[in-house]
Amino acid sequence: SSSLSPDQFGSAQSHSSPDGTATSQDRSPLNLGFLKSLTEKRTTRDGNPAKRRGPKPDSKPALTRRQELNRQAQRTHRERKELYIKALEDEVLRLKELYSNVSQSKEKLLAENRHLKTIMAQHGIQFPRSTDRDDGGSPGAAGASPG
């Protein structure tokens, strides 16, 4: 007898009996065609895998699901917006406090500067007179004349 490959062996045993019924060899564990049919994925006529159709089982209708997703997105957006506004308000408070501190420091330095200039003048010490903002006014206000 000749040797057969496993594929040929399965097909050689799948013959029908003379009365037209399948023999017990068709259901044999050595029938590889039977195993192949179990492992093959279902495909359509054009060879593409079959697609599941319709909604997922036990899922909400698409509109209800979409509305719920929109509500959740709105909720998270409102939360992010509130956090952002709170952060901005905190930053405004911090900057106001910083501005107040800087303004107080400026006023103290201007007062100290005026006091030192007064002491220098009392002792006859000459110092250059500048047209800068010695008095803390606007840049053009100290000794500027139109013209």
Secondary structure, DSSP 8 states (H G I E B T S, - for coil): -----HHHHHHHH--B-TTS-B-GGGG-TT-HHHHHHHHS--B-TTS-B----SS-TT---HHHHHHHHHHHHHHHHHHHHHHHHHHHHHHHHHHHHHHHHHHHHHHHHHHHHHHHHHHHHHTT------SS-TTS--TTTSS----
